[in-house]
Amino acid sequence: MAVICLIGAMLVEDGHSNDKKLVLAAYGTSLMTKVGLTEFGIEEPLDDGPVLPREERIQQVLAQAR
């Protein structure tokens, strides 16, 4: 699930999609990654890195949805 969220975020970031649902799903990337790692017994906190589209891009997509 985390990979699906991440791919959606990158589709938005790269301009291949303007779907606001993908922007929302991008916020689940970190949570889903932590859940998946916990199932493998990995509970140490990890840096998420850049998993969200840029703020400018998020605002652009959300503005089109209005």
N, C-alpha and C positions, 0 to 999 in steps of 0.2 A: 504494500500500500504506500509506503514511504517513497518508493521509486516512482510510482504513478504520480504522486503529488509533486515530486521534484521535476519530472518530465513536463508536467503541466506548467509549472512555474517557469521553466526554461522556454517553453513555447510562447508564453506571454512575453518574457524578457526579450526574446529574439524577434518579436513582432509577427510570429506565425499565427497567433490567436489573440482575439480581443474578448474572450469569454471571461466574464467576471467570476464565474464559478471556479475557473482554474486559479484565479487570484486568491479566492477564499481557500481553495484546497492547498495552495502553497503554504499557508500558515500551519497546515497539519504535518508538514514534512518532518519537522523537529520532533513533534510528539510521537508520530508513527515510528520514527527511527529509534527513539528511546524504548518504546514498547517492544519492538523487534529485537533489539539488543538485549533487553532484560530477559527475553525468552531463551537467549543463548547464555545467560548467566553473566552478562556484562552489565554492571551497574555503575561504573565510574562515569562521572560527567565528561562529556566530550564537546569540543567546540563545533558548533553546527556549520560554521563557514557561511558562504554566501548562497543560501538556499532560496531566498526570496527575489522576485524581480526588483529592480531599482524602484525607489519611491516615486520618481517621476513617471515611470511606466505604469505603475499601479494607479496613480491618479489619472493618467490618460485613459486607461481602460474603464475606470469607474465613471469618469466624466461622460464617456460615450454611452454608458448604460442609462443615463438619466433622461 
